[in-house]
C-alpha cells in the first residue's frame, strides 16, 4: 500500500510513512558531524499551497511560483516614485483561482511591465491561464505579490495544475465574468458614484467585495462621551500612527513624505447613523479635525481640561449636521478574508442642492416622503381649478379695504410685501394682511364666474359670494 500523500503543513512526529511532493528551494553547504564520521547537508523544501494561505504568513525572504486565471491587466504602464525617491515602472495584473474568493494583485515591475505584459492583452476576450515565478509577497493593499528582477512570466504553463485551472475556467465562466465585471466597475473612474446606505455596506460579503472599492454614505455622527476620543502620535501630514516619540522626524510609508514629524493626533470612535442603520467607524487625525471643526490642539486641550461644557456644545453642533463619509474595506479583506469598513475621508461643506440630490439617492423613502409632502402642500395652496383663470396680485380680506382699493390707481406694494406708498385715507390698521409687520393694499384683477370669488387665507382657499355692484 502506498504511503499517504501529505502537505508539509500536515507533517507531525507521529506520522511514520508519508509521501510529499516538494520543490527544493535551497541547499546548504555540506558539513561534518561532531563525531567526525558523518557528512550532512540541509535542504529547504517548499510544496504547493493555496494562494490565500500565503497572506497569513508573509515572509519577505521567501519567493513563490503562482498560477492563476487573468481577470484584468492595466492598459498603460505607470511611472511611480518609491519610498526612497527612486522612479520605477509598474503595471498591475489581477489573477484568481478556484481556492480563493479574493483576486490577487501581481505588481509587475520595470522590464516585465512593458512588452512582457503586452502578450496578456487578450485577457478581455478570453480567460488566460498564466504563471509567475519567483514573486515576492507584500502587504501593499492588504496583500499582493510583486514580480521583480528574477521573475518570469509563463504564458502557456503545462502540467496538471494548469490543466485543472483551464477546465475550471471553462466550467465556471459566468462566475469569472462576475468577478471581472466587479473589478472593471471599481477601476473605472468615469462610472457614476452614488451614495449608498449603511445597510448596503453591512450586506456586503467577502465574496463580492474588493480591496479597491470606495463608497460614500450620507450619515450623522453620533458619540456619547469624551472617552471615545483617544490621543496618539502620528504623521503630521496623513495622521498614520507611529511608535516614535513626539517631535521625532521620520519618513512616512503611507503618504511617502520623507521628512515628516511625529506629532499629537486625536482619534474618534463614533457611530455613523442614516435612515436605515448605523455602523461603527474610527476617524484619525485630519478626519477628526473636520468632524469637530477644530484643530488638534484645541481638541486636546478640551480633553485635558475635561471641559464638558465645550464638549456638549460641539457634540450638539455635530449631531445637527449630515456628513458625507468615504469608506473602504480594511486591509484585512485580502490578508485574512475578513471584511471591515474603515473611514477614508470626510466631506462637510456640501451645497444644499448637492445634499438634496445625494440624499435622494441614499434615502429613497425620505425622497418619496419629501415629494408627497410637497405635493400635498401645493394641493392645499391651489386656489382654483384648471378651467378657471385667475390673475390676482393679492386678495382683499374685507369690504372696507375693497372700497379703499377701488380708489387706487396703482398697486402700492410688490409681491414681497414692501410698501411703496400708503394713501392718506388709510392707515396701517386697515389691513388684515401684514407681511413683515407692514400693511399691504393693492388693486385686485380677476377673471372669474360672475357669482363667486375665491379668497386665499392661511387655512386654504374659500369661496364667497360677490356683491352685486362688483359683478
Secondary structure, DSSP 4 states (H G I P E B T S, - for coil): -PPEE--GGG--TT--SEE--EEEEEEPPPEE-TTSS-EE--EEEEE---HHHHTTS--TT-EEEEEEEEEEE-SSPEEEE-TTS-EEEEEEEEEE-TT-SS-EEEEEEGGGGTHHHHTTGGGGTS--EEEEEEEEEE-TTSSEEEEEEEEEEESS--SHHHHHHHHHHHHTHHHHHHHHHHHHHHH-TTS----B-HHHHHH--GGG--TT-EEEEEEEEE---GGGEEEEEEETTT--B-SSPTT-EE--TTT--SSEEEEEEEEEEEEEE-SS-EEEEEEETHHHHHHHTS-HHHHHHHHHHT-HHHHHHHHHHHHTS-EEEEEEE-THHHHHS---EEEEEEE----HHHHHHHHHHH-HHHHHHHHHHHHHHHHHH--S-TT-----S----SHHHHHHHTT-SS--B-TT--BS---TT--TTS-S--GGG------------TTEEEEEETTEEEEEEPPGGG-
